[in-house]
Amino acid sequence: MHKEHKNSVEAVNKVVGTVTPEERDEIMRLYERKNSLKELFSSLMCMPREEVEGNFLYEKLVNDITKTTSEFTAWWDNKSVKYKWKNMHGHSWQIDFKTCEIFLKTNTHNCQPMREMPPPK
């Protein structure tokens, strides 16, 4: 294993930081809201197109998704600067809601990283 690759693997398996319980609660609220809005959006997309287009609920939902996603991204951006978390190309931060720890994980797909782990059950 190349030294550079080994160091990358080791960095990914380590905690890169922590947040306060209050900060954890803030990102958990945004995470849950974002997922709930996505579920609503999926349900709305099952309706006939002519019923969805121009629908007040659809417009409100799109605006809410946009706002929540922006707040979610801003939370990660702000905390990464505040706490100086390590970052690597092709990786994203994830939070363990139980411990408030932040991990650097390898992105396994080409989509935008989610930047979080699901809350504990």
N, C-alpha and C positions, 0 to 999 in steps of 0.2 A: 504494500500500500504506500503510495506517495505520501511524504510528510505533509504536504499541503492538503491533500484529501483527508488524511487522518485528522489534522487539526480542524478541518471543516466539520467532520463528523462529530468530533468531540465537542465543538462549539454548539452544535445543534442539540446535543443531548444534555446540555447544561442550562440551568436557570440563568437568564440574562438580567433579571431584575424582579422587583415586587412592587405592588401598589398598596395603598391603604385600603382598609375595608370599605371606606366611603367611596373611594375611586372604583373599587371592584363593583360596588352596588350600582354606581352610575353606568358603567359599561354593561353590566348585566341587564339593566333596565332597557338600554338601547338595543342590546342583542335580542332580547325577548320581543321588543316592539317591532324591530326590523323583521323578525321571523313571522310574527303575527300578521304584519302588513303583507308580506309575501304570500301567506296562505290566503288572505282575503283576495289578493290580486289574482291568484290562481283560480279561485272560485268564480270570480267575476269574468275571467277569460273563458269560462265554460258557457257563458251566455251568448246568444246570437249577437254578432258584431253590431247590427243596427240598434240593439238595445243598449250596448255599452258606449258607443260613440256619442259624445256630448252629454253623457249621463253625469249628473252632479257628483254622485258617489265615486265614479271612476276618476273624475278630475281631482276630487279631494284625496283619494287614495294615492294617485300619482304624486301629488304635491307632498303628501305625508311621507311616502317612501323616499322621495328625493331629500326632504329635510332630515329625516332620521338617518339615512345613509351618510349624509354630509356630517351630521353630528357624530356619528359612529367613527368615521374616518378621522375627523378632527380630534376626537378623544385619543386615538392611537398616535396621531402625529404629535399632539401636545405632550403626551406622557413620554413618548420616546425622546423628545428634546429635554424635558424636565429631568428625566432619570438617566439620560445618555445611554440607552440600551444599544447593545451591539446589533448591527444589521449586516446582512450579506445578500448579494444579488441572488435571486431565486429562492429566497426564504421569506417567511412572514412570522410575526409575533403571534403567540397564542396565550391565552390566560387560563389558568386553572382557577375556577371560581371558588373552589373550596379553600385553597391555600394562598390565593392572591399572587401566586408566582407567574412570571412571564417567561415563556420559552421561545426560542428561535427554532422554527420547524421548516423543513424543506417543502417547498410547493410541489405537489405531485401532479399538477395539471396546469394548463395555460390560462385558466380563469383568474380573475382578480382574487388574491388571497382573502380569506374570510377573517383572519387575524384573531380567532378565538376558538376555544374549546367549548363544547356544550356544558351547561351548568350541571352540577352533580344531581343525581336522582334521589 
